[in-house]
Amino acid sequence: MKTNERKSLHGKSREELQKELKSKLSELTKTRIERFEKQNKNTRLERVLRVDIARIRTVLQELTRQEKKV
């Protein structure tokens, strides 16, 4: 995820973030299966996906906290 994409996460709605989270999780599952079947040689992709998922979850958590305050 590039810097401008990270900044744009804060501008997205909860539904958009959840949709993106779902797609990243399915992509991570797919890359893990490929790694176990020795089809995927790009092991860095898994780490990048995990970091992206953590970023999205963090933004979702921030939204939840903001909603509770209001």
The 8 nearest C-alpha neighbors of each residue, nearest first, counted from 0:
[[1, 4, 5, 51, 2, 47, 3, 48],
 [0, 2, 4, 3, 5, 6, 51, 7],
 [1, 3, 5, 4, 6, 0, 7, 8],
 [2, 4, 6, 5, 1, 7, 0, 8],
 [5, 3, 7, 1, 2, 6, 0, 8],
 [6, 4, 2, 3, 8, 7, 1, 0],
 [5, 7, 3, 8, 4, 9, 2, 10],
 [6, 8, 4, 10, 9, 5, 3, 11],
 [9, 7, 10, 5, 11, 6, 4, 58],
 [8, 10, 7, 11, 6, 58, 5, 12],
 [11, 9, 7, 8, 12, 6, 13, 16],
 [12, 10, 8, 9, 15, 16, 13, 7],
 [11, 13, 15, 14, 16, 10, 9, 8],
 [12, 14, 16, 15, 17, 11, 59, 62],
 [15, 13, 17, 16, 12, 18, 11, 19],
 [14, 16, 18, 12, 17, 13, 11, 19],
 [17, 15, 19, 13, 18, 14, 20, 12],
 [16, 18, 20, 14, 19, 15, 13, 21],
 [17, 19, 15, 21, 16, 20, 14, 22],
 [18, 20, 16, 22, 17, 21, 15, 23],
 [21, 19, 17, 23, 18, 22, 16, 24],
 [22, 20, 24, 18, 19, 23, 17, 25],
 [21, 23, 19, 25, 24, 20, 26, 18],
 [24, 22, 26, 20, 25, 21, 27, 19],
 [25, 23, 27, 21, 26, 22, 20, 28],
 [24, 26, 28, 22, 27, 23, 29, 21],
 [25, 27, 23, 29, 24, 28, 22, 30],
 [28, 26, 24, 30, 29, 25, 23, 31],
 [29, 27, 25, 31, 26, 30, 24, 32],
 [28, 30, 26, 32, 27, 31, 25, 33],
 [31, 29, 33, 27, 32, 28, 34, 26],
 [32, 30, 34, 28, 33, 29, 27, 35],
 [31, 33, 35, 29, 34, 30, 36, 28],
 [34, 32, 30, 36, 38, 39, 31, 35],
 [33, 35, 37, 39, 31, 36, 32, 38],
 [36, 34, 32, 37, 33, 31, 38, 39],
 [35, 37, 33, 34, 38, 32, 39, 31],
 [38, 36, 34, 35, 39, 33, 40, 32],
 [39, 37, 33, 36, 34, 40, 35, 32],
 [40, 38, 34, 33, 41, 37, 30, 42],
 [39, 41, 42, 38, 34, 37, 33, 43],
 [42, 40, 43, 39, 44, 45, 34, 30],
 [43, 41, 44, 45, 40, 39, 46, 34],
 [44, 42, 46, 45, 41, 47, 48, 40],
 [43, 45, 47, 42, 46, 41, 48, 30],
 [46, 44, 48, 43, 47, 42, 27, 49],
 [45, 47, 49, 43, 48, 44, 50, 42],
 [46, 48, 44, 50, 45, 49, 51, 43],
 [47, 49, 51, 45, 46, 50, 52, 44],
 [50, 48, 52, 46, 51, 47, 53, 45],
 [49, 51, 53, 47, 52, 48, 46, 54],
 [50, 52, 48, 54, 53, 49, 47, 55],
 [53, 51, 49, 55, 50, 54, 48, 56],
 [52, 54, 50, 56, 51, 55, 57, 49],
 [55, 53, 57, 51, 52, 56, 50, 58],
 [54, 56, 52, 58, 57, 53, 59, 51],
 [57, 55, 59, 53, 54, 58, 60, 52],
 [58, 56, 60, 54, 55, 59, 53, 61],
 [57, 59, 61, 55, 60, 56, 62, 54],
 [60, 58, 56, 62, 57, 61, 55, 63],
 [59, 61, 63, 57, 58, 62, 56, 64],
 [62, 60, 58, 64, 63, 59, 65, 57],
 [63, 61, 59, 65, 60, 64, 66, 58],
 [62, 64, 60, 66, 61, 65, 59, 67],
 [65, 63, 61, 67, 66, 62, 60, 68],
 [64, 66, 62, 68, 63, 67, 61, 69],
 [65, 67, 63, 69, 64, 68, 62, 61],
 [66, 68, 64, 65, 69, 63, 62, 61],
 [69, 67, 65, 66, 64, 63, 62, 61],
 [68, 66, 67, 65, 64, 63, 62, 61]]
